Amino acid sequence: MGGCGMAAAWGGIRFLDEEGEPIPLSGQGLGLLSRIDMSGKDKRLDQCQILVASDVDNPLYGAQGAAHVLPGKRRRFGNGAPLGSKFAPLQSRARGAVGGRLLRSPPRRGRGRGGLGTAFLAFSPAQIKSGISVILEQVRFEQSVEDADLIITGEGKLDGQTLHGKVPFGVAQRARKKRDSGYSHCGRCGCWCREDVRSRH
């Protein structure tokens, strides 16, 4: 949770409680986090080139954070504390462990989906980009639709979260640059989606 499991699996990065003991690498365990020990980190990691393609740009926590917005993350623990409340201390401890490296990250991008982006930014030299932008560049999307009059995309559910970097919004932005018409099919449409689209697109 919050990328702790991934960071620990890299080797040498330990997440400790007040007694200096490893915490459970789970949402519950985050509530016990007191310090991050980087002393045993594999130095080879800093020589890697890592590109993270993030499908959403939600921050780690807060009203638009992963734990509050994304399905499957809206959990509460036995004391009623929401999962999102565990992410703020994690980000603070991570920033302290790496000397503020998190400050180099783009605003918002890559913190969602459980916070994996935070771990990449804190503990590796990773660069984070919009996932749909990476894919559209790889498939040469703009060249592919050069002569298109209509672009059709889709998603299971269109809602406010779509505007945080999901595929239909990424495609719509490219279509707008070409001044093409675009349509999106979906299984379900959030009642506020139309107003959100008008404000962002």
C-alpha positions in Angstrom: 0.0 0.0 0.0 1.4 3.4 -1.0 4.2 1.6 -2.8 5.8 0.3 0.4 5.6 -3.4 -0.7 7.3 -2.6 -4.0 10.0 -0.5 -2.4 10.7 -3.2 0.2 11.0 -5.8 -2.6 13.7 -3.8 -4.3 15.8 -4.6 -1.2 17.3 -2.5 1.6 14.4 -0.1 2.1 12.7 -0.7 5.4 9.6 0.8 6.9 9.8 0.9 10.7 7.6 1.7 13.7 8.6 3.7 16.8 10.4 0.7 18.2 12.5 0.2 15.0 10.6 -2.9 14.0 9.3 -3.5 10.4 5.6 -2.6 10.0 3.1 -4.8 8.1 3.2 -3.6 4.5 -0.5 -2.9 4.4 -2.9 0.0 4.9 -3.2 -1.0 8.5 0.6 -1.0 8.9 0.9 2.5 7.5 -0.7 3.8 10.6 2.4 2.5 12.5 5.0 4.1 10.3 7.6 6.2 12.1 10.7 6.0 10.0 12.0 4.8 6.6 15.5 3.3 6.7 17.3 3.7 3.4 20.7 2.5 4.6 20.6 -0.8 2.9 19.1 0.4 -0.4 20.6 -1.2 -3.5 22.7 1.6 -5.1 22.2 0.2 -8.6 18.6 1.4 -8.5 19.8 5.0 -8.8 21.5 4.1 -12.1 18.3 2.8 -13.7 16.1 4.6 -16.2 12.5 4.2 -15.3 9.5 5.6 -17.0 6.2 5.2 -15.2 3.0 5.5 -17.3 0.3 6.6 -14.8 -3.3 6.3 -15.9 -4.6 8.9 -13.5 -3.3 12.2 -12.0 -4.9 12.0 -8.6 -2.7 13.1 -5.6 -1.8 10.6 -3.0 -4.4 11.8 -0.4 -7.0 14.4 0.1 -10.4 15.1 -1.4 -9.2 13.9 -4.8 -6.8 11.4 -3.5 -6.6 7.7 -4.4 -8.1 6.4 -1.2 -11.1 8.8 -1.5 -11.9 8.6 -5.2 -10.8 5.3 -6.6 -12.9 2.2 -6.2 -11.4 -0.4 -3.9 -9.4 2.2 -2.0 -12.3 3.7 0.1 -11.5 1.5 3.1 -11.8 2.1 6.8 -10.1 0.4 9.6 -11.4 -0.8 12.9 -11.0 2.6 14.5 -13.0 4.2 11.7 -9.9 5.9 10.2 -10.1 6.2 6.4 -7.2 4.7 4.4 -6.4 8.2 3.0 -5.4 9.4 6.5 -2.5 6.9 6.4 -1.0 8.3 3.2 -0.2 11.8 4.6 2.4 10.4 7.1 3.8 8.1 4.4 4.5 11.0 2.1 6.0 13.1 4.9 8.3 10.2 6.0 9.3 9.5 2.4 10.2 13.1 1.8 12.3 13.2 4.9 14.1 10.0 4.0 15.1 11.2 0.5 15.8 14.9 1.3 12.7 16.3 -0.4 13.0 14.4 -3.7 9.2 14.2 -3.9 9.2 18.0 -4.6 10.6 17.4 -8.1 7.4 15.5 -9.1 4.8 17.1 -11.4 1.8 18.4 -9.5 -0.6 15.5 -8.9 0.6 13.2 -11.6 1.2 9.6 -10.6 0.2 9.6 -7.0 -3.1 7.7 -7.6 -4.0 4.0 -7.8 -2.8 3.2 -4.3 0.2 5.5 -4.3 2.7 3.5 -6.3 3.9 6.7 -8.0 4.9 8.1 -4.7 7.3 5.2 -4.1 8.8 5.5 -7.6 9.4 9.2 -7.1 10.8 8.9 -3.6 13.1 5.8 -4.0 14.1 5.7 -7.6 15.1 8.2 -10.4 11.8 7.5 -12.2 10.0 9.9 -14.4 6.2 9.9 -14.5 4.1 10.6 -17.6 0.5 10.4 -18.4 -0.2 6.8 -19.4 -2.5 7.6 -22.3 0.1 10.1 -23.6 2.8 7.4 -23.6 0.5 5.0 -25.5 -0.7 7.5 -28.0 2.9 8.4 -28.8 3.9 4.8 -29.2 1.1 4.0 -31.6 1.6 7.3 -33.5 -2.0 8.3 -32.9 -1.9 11.7 -34.5 -0.4 10.3 -37.7 -3.0 7.5 -37.6 -6.0 9.9 -37.5 -4.5 12.4 -39.9 -7.3 12.1 -42.4 -10.1 11.1 -39.9 -13.3 13.1 -39.7 -14.6 11.3 -36.6 -12.8 9.8 -33.7 -14.6 7.2 -31.5 -13.3 6.1 -28.1 -14.9 4.6 -25.0 -14.7 3.5 -21.4 -16.8 1.4 -19.0 -17.9 4.5 -17.0 -17.5 8.1 -17.9 -17.5 10.4 -14.8 -15.4 13.0 -13.1 -12.5 10.5 -12.7 -12.3 10.2 -16.5 -10.9 13.8 -16.6 -7.9 12.8 -14.4 -6.0 11.2 -17.3 -8.2 8.3 -18.5 -8.2 7.2 -22.1 -11.3 9.0 -23.4 -10.0 12.3 -22.1 -6.6 11.8 -23.6 -8.0 11.0 -26.9 -10.4 13.9 -26.8 -7.5 16.3 -26.1 -5.7 15.1 -29.2 -8.9 15.2 -31.3 -9.4 18.8 -30.2 -6.0 19.8 -31.3 -6.9 18.5 -34.8 -10.4 20.1 -34.5 -11.9 16.7 -35.2 -15.3 15.6 -33.9 -15.1 12.9 -31.2 -17.6 10.5 -29.6 -17.2 8.3 -26.5 -19.2 5.2 -25.9 -19.6 4.0 -22.3 -21.6 1.5 -20.3 -22.5 4.2 -17.7 -22.2 8.0 -17.6 -21.9 9.9 -14.3 -24.6 12.5 -13.9 -22.0 15.3 -13.5 -19.8 14.2 -16.4 -21.1 16.7 -19.0 -20.5 19.7 -16.7 -17.0 18.5 -15.8 -16.1 18.0 -19.4 -17.2 21.5 -20.3 -15.1 23.0 -17.5 -11.9 21.0 -18.5 -12.2 20.6 -22.3 
